[in-house]
Structures are given as C-alpha cells and as structure tokens.
Amino acid sequence: MKQFSATLLAIVHLLSALMLLGLSAWFIAACAISGHAGVLAGFNYVIPATLIRFLAVIRLASGYFEKYFGHLALLQQLKWIRRNLLTKAFAHHQIKQSNAAITLQQESEQAAARWSAIYSPLLASLGTGLGISLMMVIFFPVLLPQWLGYLGVAVLLLVVFRQLSRRSEKNRSPT
C-alpha cells in the first residue's frame, strides 16, 4: 500500500511539474504579448499567477510525501530482509556473524537501489505517460491504436520487471 501511495504521488509530482511548465510558459508569453498589444488593462495576472503558485505547492508536497512513503516502503522491505536473513543465519548456523553483516549490508543496498533507481521512476513515468496519452485519445480518437500499443508496451515492461524481480529474490540467499 505504501508503494502504491508513493507511486501515485510520484505521478502527481510529474503531472504537476508538466502542468507548471506549460502554464508558466503560457503566462510568460501572455504577459509579453499583452504588454505589446495594448491590452494590458484587460489581462488578469492574478488567476494564472495563483494557479502557478498552487501547482508549485502541489509539486513540492507530492514530491516530499512520495519520498516519505517510498522510504517507509523501503524500510518495510529492509525489515523483512533483515528478519529473514538473521533467522536463517543464526537459527541454522549457516553463516558466521561477520558474513551476516556483510550480506545484510549488500541486501539493504540492493533493495534501496531497486526502489529508488528503478521501480519508482519507471512506474511514475509509465503512469504519467498512460494518463497523458489517454487524455490525448479522448480528444483525438484517431490515436487509439498508438495508445493501445503504448499500453501493451507498458504492461509488457511491468511483467518483465516483475519476473526479473522475482528471479533476483529467489537467487538471493544468505550463504
């Protein structure tokens, strides 16, 4: 559940950043045009500026909370790894205490690297891409075949990464 929340917040973070870029670019262009076109009195600066600030706050908050939930999920995985490793190591006397510490460190670093460098950015970008392309399909139905192709590639990537993750979990052992 924490990983899902972190992924959803990462998608919100990416979407708000994209919307912030688009709105601020429009706002800069509108301000430049309104100054030269003589429509300075008719241009309302308050609403776009407020929306830009609002999107910036959403982007910051979703980024912080994504890191918070992502770290909570990572700490849960590390707790599970440590418990299993120490149970196997000391209950069955399979490995020495010094080897257990080294293995524990390696497992912790691998779990942290997988989530922060692979899974979180991949899921966030796939979710953002699917959402944006779905909006494009709604407005331009002719893009439906491309969206279905993108959806198929996204599902294929998720299946491949899930299988690789399961395979790497099976291959890891405390010995």
DRENDREN-101167 format. One record per residue: residue in three letters; x, y, z of N, C-alpha, C in turn. Coordinates in steps of 0.1 Angstrom, whole numbers, plus 5000, padded with zeros to 4 digits. Last residue first. Example, Ala and Ser with C-alpha at 12.3 -4.5 7.8 and 13.67 -1.06 7.14 Angstrom:
REM residues 2
SER512849785071513749895071512950005079/ALA513249435078512349555078513249675078/
This chain:
REM residues 175
THR523848255022525048185023526048245014/PRO521348375020522248435030523648355030/SER520448444985520448354997521548405007/ARG518848524956519548574967519348474979/ASN517148404937518648374936519348424948/LYS514648514943514948364945516348334945/GLU515048784936514748744950514948594953/SER515448764909516548804917516348774932/ARG512948674901514048584899515248624908/ARG511348894908511148764915512348664913/SER512449084890512449104905512248974912/LEU511848964866513248984870513449004885/GLN509048984868509748854867511148864870/ARG508749264868508249184879508949044879/PHE509849334844510449384856510049304868/VAL507949204827509349174826510049214839/VAL505549344834505649194836507149154836/LEU506149604827505849574841505949424844/LEU506549574799507649624808507349584823/LEU503949504792505049414790506249444798/VAL502549734799502249604806503349504804/ALA503749914780503849934795503549804803/VAL503049794756504449804760504649824775/GLY500249834757500849694756502349694760/LEU500150104758499550034769500149894769/TYR501050164732501850214744501350134757/GLY499050044717500349994716501250034728/LEU496950204725496850064728498250004727/TRP497850444714497650434729497650294733/GLN497750384687499050414693498950404708/PRO494950354683495950244681497250264688/LEU493950614691493650494699494650384696/LEU494150854677495350804683495150674692/VAL491650934669492450864659493750804665/PRO490551084690490250934690491150864679/PHE491551324707491851284694491751134693/PHE490651334734490451454725490751424710/ILE491251074742489951134745489651254735/VAL493951064736492950974729491551024731/MET495051244755495151264740494151184732/MET494451104778493851234776493851274761/LEU496150884774494750864775493950994773/SER498651014775498250964762496750924762/ILE498651084802498651184792498151134779/GLY498550824814497550924817497451034806/LEU500850704804499550644801498450744803/GLY502850874815502650854800501350804796/THR502350834842502150964836501950954821/GLY502950554844501650604848501350744842/LEU505650554835504650484828503250534831/SER506850724855506850764841505850684833/ALA506350564878505750704877505750754863/LEU507650334873506250324875505650464873/LEU510350434870509650354859508150364861/PRO510850554895510850634883510150564871/SER510450314912509750434914509750524901/TYR512350114902510850094902510150224903/ILE515050234901514450154890512950164891/ALA516050374923516550404909515850334898/SER514550304945514750454942515350474928/TRP514450024944513250104946513550244941/ARG517149934940516049894932514849984932/ALA518550054961518850094948517650054938/ALA517449924983517350064982517550114968/ALA518249664978516849694979516549844977/GLN521049684978520349644966518849674966/GLU521449765005521849854994521149814981/SER520549535018519949665021520249755009/GLU522349335008520849325006520149455008/GLN524749435019524549425005523049415001/GLN524249425047524549545040524349545025/LEU523849145050522849235053523049375047/THR526449055043525249015034524149105037/ILE527849155064528249195050527049165041/ALA526649035086526649175085526949225071/ALA527148765080525748815081525748965079/ASN529948755082529348735069527848785069/SER530048785110530648885101530148875087/GLN528748545119528248675122528748785113/LYS528648285094529148355105528548495107/ILE525848085084526948175081527448235094/GLN524147885095524647875082525847965079/HIS522747835119524147845119524847825105/HIS520047855120520547735114522147735113/ALA519748095133518947975138519547845132/PHE521348275120521648245134520948115139/ALA520448285093521848285096522148225110/LYS517648295093518348185086519748175091/THR517248525108516648405112517348285106/LEU518648715093519148685106518548555111/LEU517048715069518548685069519048645083/ASN514548785078514748655072516248615072/ARG515049045089514448935097514748795091/ARG516149185067516949155079516349045088/ILE513949185050515249125046516049085058/TRP512049315065511749185061513049115057/LYS513349565067512949495079512749345076/LEU513349635040514649615047514449535060/GLN510649675035511449575028512749535035/GLN510249895052509549765055510249655048/LEU511850085040512250035054511449905057/LEU510450115016511850065016512250015030/ALA508150235026508050105019509450045019/LEU509250475036508550385045508450245039/HIS510250585013511250545023510550445033/GLY507850635000508850544994509850495004/PHE506650815017506050685016507050585009/TYR508651035014508250975027507650835026/LYS508651084986509851034993509550975006/GLU506051164984506451054977507750994983/PHE506051395000505351285005505651154997/TYR507751564984508151524997507351405002/GLY506151574960507551524960508051474974/SER503851684969503751544964505151494963/ALA504851944976504151854986504151704981/LEU505752044952506652024963506051924973/ARG503452034936504651964932505551944943/ILE501752204951501352064949502551984945/VAL503152444948502952384962502552234960/ALA502952484921504352464927504152404941/LEU500252514917500952394911502352374917/PHE499952754931499252634936499952514930/ARG501452924915501852904929501252774934/ILE499952914891501352874891501852844905/LEU497453014900497552874896498952824896/THR498253274905497853194916497853044913/ALA498853364880499953364890499553274902/PRO496353334867497453254863498553244873/ILE494953534884494553394883495653304878/VAL496353784881496153724894495853574892/TYR496353914857497553854861497353764873/ASN494253964831494253934845495453854849/PHE494154224808494754094811494854074826/GLY493254474802492354364801492854234805/ALA495354654802494354674812493354554813/LEU496954564781497454554795496354564805/VAL496854564754495654504762496054484776/GLY498854634737498054734743496754684750/ALA500654454729499454464722498554574727/HIS502754444747503054504734501754524726/GLY501754324769502454454771502654524757/SER500654084760499754184765500454324766/ILE502953944753502053984742501154094747/ALA504153894778504853964768503954024757/CYS502053754791502553884796503253964786/ALA501953534775500853614776501153754781/ALA504553414780504153464766502953554767/ILE504253364807505353454803504953504789/PHE502053184806501953304813503053404809/TRP503052964792501953044786501853184793/ALA505052884810505452924797504353014790/SER503352814832504352934833504852974820/LEU501952604820501252724825502152844826/GLY504052414815503152464805502452594808/LEU505152374841505952424829505152484818/LEU502952284855503652404859504452464848/MET502452044842501452154841502052284845/LEU504851904849504551934835503452044833/ALA504451904877505651974871505452004856/SER502151754879502151894883503351974878/LEU503051514869502051584862501951734866/LEU505051444889505351464875504351544867/HIS503451434912504551514911504951544897/VAL501651234905501151364908502251464907/ILE503451024904502751054892502151204894/ALA504251014931505251044920504651084907/LEU501850934942502351074945503451104935/LEU501750674932500750774929501150914931/THR504050564945503950574930502950674926/ALA503350594972504550654967504450674952/SER501050424972500950564975502150644970/PHE502250184965501250234957501050384959/GLN503950154988504550164974503550224964/LYS502050125007502950245008503550264994/MET500849885000500050005000500950135000/
